[in-house]
């Protein structure tokens, strides 16, 4: 079976269009190390091989960070929006107070000029 130049050209275009994903996938394949990430493997590794105790500690910290990240992100955005809304409300109250005091001053001046 012989491929036509058009078919080869289309294949090259697809490869060129998806080159970033292909490169990332190849780097991932090349850079992956074999890791025993299951809890049973982790416990067996820590009991039988004291040299890998630091790797076991790394599992522990990575699990803690993964569990804490959604709460950290939600808390950060929640705090940011709370402070923004609070700042806007205080600015509006200050502007309303200023407008009310100006209106009161204007009313007093008008009353003073009448009499």
Steps between C-alpha positions, in 0.01 A plus 500: 500500500649829390414827675410799292686829545172658619464243781859552609448876486190479720685281749785751518250785548334316789837431661603862454171630644527280808876527547477650850286214626718242332818649647343519847388138474844384388668689785254343740574153366876553519497669841275259683659292771352187647336594828315281746230747600242274657470509883590132533818546300585812699466321833697198382770726363538694825517185715745307285723767355615783730679668209162586345359656817531847345297388200229375735504836676460658155184292443364628830564865417371470145172354627466783753564764235253342259232489771562859610514660155123521425437661838790739455381610158137537611605688813725734305233589245231524769712736710589710198137546395386563859758776541412653161127510583574642845728769354235602244228519766717718723577727205128527416414578863770765513371654177140491628605662827687770311200567277268514802729740687529721191123499462456593868754782467326627187160492674640696795651760268170534316311540828755756625471709184119511519488670832 
